[in-house]
């Protein structure tokens, strides 16, 4: 009888341990897709990352286009500096829009004057960037131009077609889709390619594709980068938002004769 009871206790303990182990694996399974995707991404400046980044721009023509800084009007705070080729953009939660009577949020950004539209050649943006820890709810790069010109036909027109944002230290597509975890406080590299004719956009982090999808309309497009507050209201933003950029380049795919 004692041996029988001992055997039963061993069987029950083994079964409980097995169930507990399965439960542990299943509870973490909801995050496995993100974790496995992130773990496969190359680190900044690794040989593999640099090789893929070079492949992305190989055969493209580098453009030289003028640009202008857009930042909160009416204050004397420092919004932009360029030191030894490193651009630092700073915006403040309590700042104004970039022009009077605008309902947009504070920003400090470069507006590249590379205007293009459907029918033009594919365009590409390439840059090293760093977002300091503490910056939250901010766009750091965008393709401006969506379907806002068709406002009368759309309930919710889109002013842009693509945004890299930073929320809770993560890199996101607009606000809700996490593309990479814990990217703040270190240098990373981005490439963003837009074919306005096929309306396809491809986004890369350190040479790895992290997003692919359609743009949001046929409006005139152009690139912007820096820092631009996001959220339902200003309370979503950190008091100070910053981004650093270097080695910024933009390209156009040449026509095949």
N, C-alpha and C positions, 0 to 999 in steps of 0.2 A: 504493500500500500504506500509506504514512504517513497519507494522508488518511482511509483506511478505519479504521485503528487509532484515529486521533483521534476520529472519529465514534463509534466503539464506546465509547470512554472517556467521551465526553459523555453518551451514552445511559445507560450504567451509573451514572454519577454522578447523573443526573436521577432514575433509578428509585430509587436508594438514598435520595435526599433525600425523595422522595415517600413511601416506606415509613416513613421516620423520622418524618415529619410526622404520618402517620396513626397511628402507634404512640403518639406523644405525646398526641394527642387522645383516643385510646381509654383510655390509662392514667388520665387525669383524669376520664373520663366517669362513674366510679363515684361521684364526689362531686357531680356536676352537679345532681342533684335537690335536695340540701340547699342548695347554693350559690345556685341560682336561686330557691329558696323564701325564703332569708334576704334576698337582695338586693331582693326585692319588699316586705319589711316596712318600715313607716313608722318614722321615728325619733321618739323621745320628744319631745313638745311641738310636733311639726310640725302645721300647720293641718289636714292630712288626717287625722292620727291623732286629734286632738281632736274633729274633726267626727264620725268614726266612733264614738268613745267616747261622745259625747253621744247619738248615735243608739241606742246599745245600751241606755242607761238611760231614754230618752225614753218616757214613758207608764207607767213603773214607780213604785211607792210606796217612798220611802226609809223604812227601819225604824230605830228607836232601840231597841236591845236591850242589856241588861247583858252584861258580859264579865268574865272573870277571867284572871289571869296564872298560867300553869303553868311551873315551872322546877325545876331540880335542888334537892332538899331537902338540908339539913344542911351547907351551906357559906355563907361570908360574901362571896362574890364578887358583883360587880354583874351582874345578869342583864337588867335593864330600866331604861330611863329615857325620859322624854318631855320634850323640850326644844323649845319654840316649835312644837309640833305635829308634830315629827318623833320617832317612836318608834324606839328602838334596842334590838334584842334580841340578847343574847349568851349563847352556850352554850359549854361547855368539854368537850373530849374526855375529860378525866379526871373529869368530873362524875358525879353520881348520877342516877338516874331521878327523876321528879317526886314520887314517893311511895315509902315503904318497901315492900320485897318486890315491887316491880315489875321486870320484866325488860326494860323499854323503855330507850332511849338518852337521853342528856342533851338538854335542850330549854330554850327560853325562848319562850313563845308565848301569844297571846291565844286563849282559848276563847270564841267568841261564843255566847251562849245564845239562838240562833235555831232551836231544835230543830224539825225538820219531817220528814215521812215521805211515803210514797206516798199520793196523794190530795190532798195540799196543793198550794198554788200554787207556780209556779216561783220560785226564789230566785237572787239575783245578788250577787256580791262584786266590788267595784271599789276599786282602790288604786294609788297610786304606790309604787314600791319600788326599793331599791338594795341590791345584795349586794357588800360590799367584796371586792376582789381578795384571794385567799388562802383564802377560805371554800370548803370542799369537802365533798361528800357530806352535804348538808343539805336538808331539806324547808323551803320558805318559805311555802307555802300548801297547805291540804288541805281536802277535803270529807270529814269523818269519817262513818263508818257504812257498812258493806258488808253482809256476810252472816255476821258472826261469831256472831250469835245462833243460827244454824243449824249450829253447830260439829259436832254429831253427824252431820250429813248431808254435810259437806264435808271433804275431806282437808286442804285448805289454805284455811281461812276468811280472809276479807279484813276487816280492821278499818276500812279507808277505801275510798272510791270514786274519789277523784282526788287526785293530788299534783303540785304544781310543785316540782321539785327542782333543785339546782345541783350539777353534777359537772364538774370540769376547766374551769371558767368558762362552761359551757354551761347553758342552761335545758332541763330534760328533763321528760318525763312519766314519773313514777316514776324509775327509774334508767337505763334502756337506750334510750329513744326521745328523741333530740335534737330539740328544738322550735325552738331559736334558738341561734346561736353567739355566744360572747364577749359575754355580757350583764353581766359583773361590772364594778364600778367606775363605774357610771353609773346615772342614774335611768331607769326604765322604767315602763310602766303595764300593769296586768293587769285583765281582766274575766273572771269565771268564772260561767257560767250553768248551773243545774241544774234540770231539770224532773223531779221525783221520780215523777210519774205515768207519763210516757213513758220514764223512766230515761235520758234523754239529757243529756249534758254538753257544753257548748261553751266552749272556752278561747281567750282573745284576748291578744295582746301588742301594745300601742300601736295598738289598734283592728283589727288583723289577726287572723283566726282561725288558730290554730296547732295546735289539736287538737279533735276531735269524736269522741264515742263513748259507750258505755253505762256506767252506774254499775255497782257490784258487788253490789247486793242491796237488800233492803227494810228494813234496820235504820234506826233513827232517825238522821238526819243533822244536822250542824251545821258551821259554818265555823271554821277555825283558821288563824292566820297568825303568823309570827315566824321562828324557826329551830329545827330539830329534827334531830339527828344521824341519819344513815342509813348503811347498809352491812352487810356480813356480820358485822363486828366493829368495835370502836372504832378500830382502826388505819387503817380506811378514811377516817376523818374528819380534818379539819385540827385542830390543837390548839385553836384558837379559831374559832368559827363565829358570824357576825353577819349581820343583815339590818336594814335601815331601812325604815320605812313612814310614809307621810303621806297625807292626804286619803282615809282609809279610809271606805268607805260600803258598806252592804248594803241590798238592795232585795227587794221582793216584787212579782210581777206581779199586778195587780188582777183580780178576777173580772169576767167579762163578764156583766152582768145580762140 
